Amino acid sequence: MANRLSVFSGTVLIAVLVQTGVGQTQTISYADAATLLAKECGADVKKFCKGLNLGNGRIQNCLAQHQAKVSPACTSTMVGVTASIQQRLAAQASVDKICARDAARACRGVVPGKAHILGCLLKATRIVGAKCSQAITDAGWR
């Protein structure tokens, strides 16, 4: 029964995340991730991790240690948020490669540097390709 509830909760979370723009094409911001986790996991953190300081994965490790007792909503939210943040980090790491041709074409004469090139690409929306544009969005830079 608990396994079915976990699967159901995970399915509901995925549907909510997709409807709110946190799906395959967009990632969640760190602020939104913290808000969502606080909402869905706050009671579990208070119950199982009282007195722990934030940072260095302490709360996540605490919840993992109490995984069998943590609410299905919290577990599902953590899975979804973690996947979205990992997607954002991967997108940030790949923007340079994905956008290299667009940057070479649209940003000639721009001072070298990631911030300058990114600024140029953001302004050149008409000529930047769909893959580059999506990578910038997934990276959270738009």
Backbone torsions as a table, in degrees:
resi	resn	phi	psi	omega
1	MET	NA	-44.4	-179.7
2	ALA	-63.4	-37.2	179.3
3	ASN	-65.0	-40.9	177.5
4	ARG	-63.1	-39.6	178.9
5	LEU	-64.3	-40.7	178.1
6	SER	-63.9	-43.9	178.8
7	VAL	-63.4	-44.8	178.4
8	PHE	-61.4	-45.8	-179.8
9	SER	-62.2	-40.9	177.9
10	GLY	-63.2	-40.2	178.5
11	THR	-65.4	-43.3	178.4
12	VAL	-62.8	-44.2	179.7
13	LEU	-60.6	-44.5	179.3
14	ILE	-60.5	-43.1	178.3
15	ALA	-62.0	-42.5	179.4
16	VAL	-65.5	-44.4	-179.3
17	LEU	-63.7	-40.4	178.3
18	VAL	-64.8	-43.3	-179.9
19	GLN	-66.7	-29.3	-179.1
20	THR	-93.7	8.8	176.0
21	GLY	91.7	9.3	179.2
22	VAL	-107.4	71.0	-179.2
23	GLY	-126.6	-144.6	-176.8
24	GLN	-71.1	-24.7	-174.7
25	THR	-99.0	-12.9	178.9
26	GLN	-136.6	156.3	177.9
27	THR	-113.8	166.5	-179.6
28	ILE	-93.8	142.5	177.2
29	SER	-73.9	161.2	179.2
30	TYR	-64.2	-38.4	178.7
31	ALA	-64.1	-45.2	178.6
32	ASP	-65.6	-36.2	177.7
33	ALA	-62.8	-45.5	180.0
34	ALA	-63.0	-41.6	179.3
35	THR	-63.1	-46.9	-179.6
36	LEU	-63.5	-43.2	179.3
37	LEU	-66.0	-39.9	178.1
38	ALA	-61.9	-41.4	-179.2
39	LYS	-66.1	-48.2	-173.7
40	GLU	-85.4	-22.5	-174.6
41	CYS	-118.4	-2.5	-176.2
42	GLY	-54.5	-46.7	-179.0
43	ALA	-63.9	-38.8	179.3
44	ASP	-67.8	-39.9	178.9
45	VAL	-63.2	-45.3	178.9
46	LYS	-61.4	-39.0	-175.6
47	LYS	-74.8	-45.2	-171.6
48	PHE	-103.8	-20.0	-170.4
49	CYS	-126.3	24.7	-177.3
50	LYS	-56.6	132.5	176.8
51	GLY	88.6	-7.5	178.6
52	LEU	-78.3	141.3	174.7
53	ASN	-79.9	148.5	175.8
54	LEU	-70.8	160.0	175.0
55	GLY	103.3	158.2	178.3
56	ASN	55.3	27.1	175.6
57	GLY	71.6	15.0	-176.3
58	ARG	-60.6	-45.9	-178.2
59	ILE	-67.1	-44.9	179.2
60	GLN	-60.7	-42.7	178.2
61	ASN	-64.2	-40.2	178.4
62	CYS	-61.7	-47.8	179.9
63	LEU	-63.5	-35.8	177.7
64	ALA	-65.3	-37.9	178.4
65	GLN	-66.0	-28.2	-179.7
66	HIS	-106.9	25.4	-173.2
67	GLN	-50.8	-40.6	-177.5
68	ALA	-66.7	-22.1	-177.2
69	LYS	-102.9	-14.5	-177.0
70	VAL	-71.1	143.5	-177.9
71	SER	-61.9	147.4	177.8
72	PRO	-59.4	-35.7	179.4
73	ALA	-63.2	-42.5	178.2
74	CYS	-64.9	-46.9	-180.0
75	THR	-58.8	-47.2	-179.8
76	SER	-63.7	-41.5	179.6
77	THR	-64.0	-42.7	179.1
78	MET	-61.3	-41.4	179.3
79	VAL	-62.9	-48.1	-178.9
80	GLY	-64.8	-44.2	-179.4
81	VAL	-66.3	-43.1	179.4
82	THR	-60.8	-43.7	178.8
83	ALA	-62.8	-42.0	-179.3
84	SER	-66.4	-42.4	178.7
85	ILE	-65.5	-39.7	177.1
86	GLN	-63.1	-39.0	177.2
87	GLN	-63.7	-41.1	179.1
88	ARG	-63.0	-46.1	179.7
89	LEU	-62.0	-41.3	177.4
90	ALA	-64.2	-40.6	178.3
91	ALA	-64.1	-42.3	179.1
92	GLN	-62.1	-37.8	179.9
93	ALA	-71.6	-24.0	-174.3
94	SER	-102.7	-6.1	-176.3
95	VAL	-57.2	-44.9	-178.0
96	ASP	-56.0	-46.5	-178.3
97	LYS	-68.7	-47.3	-177.3
98	ILE	-64.3	-35.7	-174.7
99	CYS	-98.4	7.4	-175.0
100	ALA	-57.8	-46.4	-179.8
101	ARG	-66.0	-43.1	178.4
102	ASP	-61.8	-41.3	179.9
103	ALA	-65.8	-42.0	179.6
104	ALA	-63.9	-36.2	-178.1
105	ARG	-80.4	-43.3	-171.0
106	ALA	-94.4	-17.8	-170.2
107	CYS	-120.3	32.1	176.1
108	ARG	-61.2	137.2	177.6
109	GLY	82.7	-2.8	177.8
110	VAL	-78.4	139.6	179.1
111	VAL	-56.2	129.9	179.7
112	PRO	-58.3	147.7	179.4
113	GLY	137.0	141.2	-174.1
114	LYS	-57.7	-42.9	-177.9
115	ALA	-65.9	-40.6	179.9
116	HIS	-66.5	-44.3	179.6
117	ILE	-64.9	-43.8	178.6
118	LEU	-60.1	-44.0	177.7
119	GLY	-59.1	-41.5	177.6
120	CYS	-63.1	-47.1	-179.3
121	LEU	-62.7	-37.1	178.8
122	LEU	-66.4	-32.5	179.2
123	LYS	-80.2	-26.0	-174.8
124	ALA	-95.0	43.0	-173.3
125	THR	-59.2	-29.8	-178.4
126	ARG	-68.8	-29.9	-175.6
127	ILE	-109.0	-3.5	177.9
128	VAL	-81.1	134.5	-177.9
129	GLY	-67.9	162.8	-176.8
130	ALA	-62.5	-39.8	-179.0
131	LYS	-65.6	-42.5	178.4
132	CYS	-65.1	-45.5	179.9
133	SER	-59.3	-43.1	179.2
134	GLN	-66.7	-39.2	179.1
135	ALA	-62.3	-40.7	178.2
136	ILE	-63.9	-43.0	178.6
137	THR	-63.9	-46.8	180.0
138	ASP	-63.2	-30.9	178.5
139	ALA	-73.4	-12.5	179.0
140	GLY	84.4	19.7	-176.1
141	TRP	-101.3	11.9	176.0
142	ARG	-127.1	NA	NA
